[in-house]
């Protein structure tokens, strides 16, 4: 059950990051509300999973889920690409 919670928490973390991007600095209300809901869900599930898993393992899985999923969902801004290529 802890592994299911940590995977779900990782997916909520991806949704949280994407809604943060869409909120435009918290100036748009619906994505800002979604950010709050996804953040509570992600951190809540992570906290429950930590009752059964070690912190290092849980954190690695939680953040590792977002790595392959996040680039298609929220590609980097052109300014970031320009800095990385120079």
C-alpha positions in Angstrom: 0.0 0.0 0.0 2.9 2.4 0.8 4.3 1.9 -2.8 0.9 2.8 -4.3 0.8 5.9 -2.1 4.2 7.0 -3.1 3.5 6.5 -6.8 0.3 8.5 -6.5 2.1 11.2 -4.5 4.6 11.4 -7.3 1.9 11.9 -9.9 0.3 14.6 -7.8 3.7 16.3 -7.5 3.8 16.4 -11.3 0.3 17.9 -11.4 1.3 20.4 -8.7 4.3 21.6 -10.7 2.3 21.9 -13.9 -0.5 23.8 -12.2 2.1 26.1 -10.6 3.3 26.9 -14.1 -0.3 27.6 -15.3 -1.1 29.8 -12.3 1.2 32.5 -13.7 2.5 33.6 -10.3 -0.7 32.8 -8.6 -2.5 35.5 -10.6 -5.0 32.9 -12.1 -7.4 31.5 -9.6 -8.3 28.0 -10.9 -4.7 26.8 -11.4 -3.8 28.3 -8.1 -6.5 26.3 -6.4 -5.5 23.2 -8.2 -1.9 23.8 -7.1 -3.0 23.8 -3.4 -5.1 20.7 -3.8 -2.4 18.8 -5.6 0.2 20.0 -3.0 -1.9 18.8 -0.1 -2.5 15.5 -1.8 1.1 14.9 -2.8 2.6 15.8 0.6 -0.2 14.0 2.5 0.4 10.8 0.5 4.1 11.1 0.9 3.7 11.5 4.7 1.5 8.4 4.9 4.0 6.4 2.8 6.9 7.5 5.1 5.3 5.5 7.9 6.3 2.3 6.1 9.2 3.3 3.8 12.6 4.8 4.5 12.9 8.5 3.8 15.7 8.1 1.2 13.8 5.5 -0.8 10.5 7.3 -0.7 12.0 10.6 -1.7 13.9 9.1 -4.6 10.8 7.4 -5.9 8.6 10.5 -5.3 10.9 12.9 -7.2 12.0 10.2 -9.7 8.4 9.8 -11.0 8.3 13.5 -12.0 11.5 13.4 -14.0 10.3 11.4 -17.1 6.7 12.8 -16.9 7.4 16.5 -16.4 9.3 17.5 -19.6 6.4 16.6 -22.0 3.9 18.2 -19.6 5.8 21.4 -18.8 8.7 22.0 -21.3 11.3 24.5 -20.2 11.0 28.1 -21.1 13.0 29.3 -24.2 15.1 31.5 -21.9 16.2 28.4 -19.9 17.1 26.6 -23.1 19.2 29.5 -24.2 21.1 29.7 -20.9 21.8 26.0 -21.0 23.1 26.0 -24.6 25.5 29.0 -24.1 
